[in-house]
């Protein structure tokens, strides 16, 4: 078996692979965590290894399943819920809570492991990559056709024709095969931006929607999926990074996105008018993606 450090940096292609790595991290964390600070609903863990203190990203204690046996129980249920979604069966609120808790625990376990075992710059890249892979695996599990796609947008310069590469983290399709190509987007498919946080990326989503719609010359559904919008502040505090006022200004004066979904929503997401645009991830995979396909 490869080391935990190596495993965290390996590409994950299935939900079972994510379950296995999460179980490994949950067994590892109690061994190395030396201090924990609670701030509101969040825990900030730290570990002293060889005289060096390393901090773990803030973890929502209401969402995170910190005991391996609790995670295993919820993971089994999660896979059963995926089968129910695939079969178009009704999903109740307790099952939606299981989706959010379990998927959140998977991603934050990976983040915590990378925080402790991998250099910061490399860890940041791998956290983002694993999150994209996790969301792709979830949609694959519920039977939604999907694909990562780079749209090639040509433009003219004094030096001749050049191409801007607009990378789309995921395309969700109601068809048997993704119809969008490097040169066009299918108007019935959904362009998805998958990021661990909206910080420094929110504006790009709005600009990309405008750009995509002008290039393909038809309305295009664009949504965002975020892990959270919280970060550690100093050693024992947190701060929220969603610039909610800017989100509403972009929505009113630039364009309207077709949905923003969080595994761990920031406080403002539950308040009007933000709650009209922001929901939990479980709402997307149980009901909203079907509504978006049919709209």
Secondary structure by P-SEA (a helix, b strand, c coil): cccaaaaaacccccaaaaaaaaaaaaaaaaaccccccccccbbbbbbbcccbbbbccccccccccccaaaaaaaaaaaaaaaaaaaacccccaaaaaaaaaaaaaaaaaaaaaaaccccaaaaaaaaaaaaaaaaaaaaaaaccccbbbbbbbbbcccccbbbbbbcccbbbbcccccccccccccccbbbbbbbccccccaaaaaaaaaaaaaaaccbbbbbbbbccccccccccccccccaaaaaaaaacccccccbbbbccccccccccccccccccaaaaaccaaaaaaac
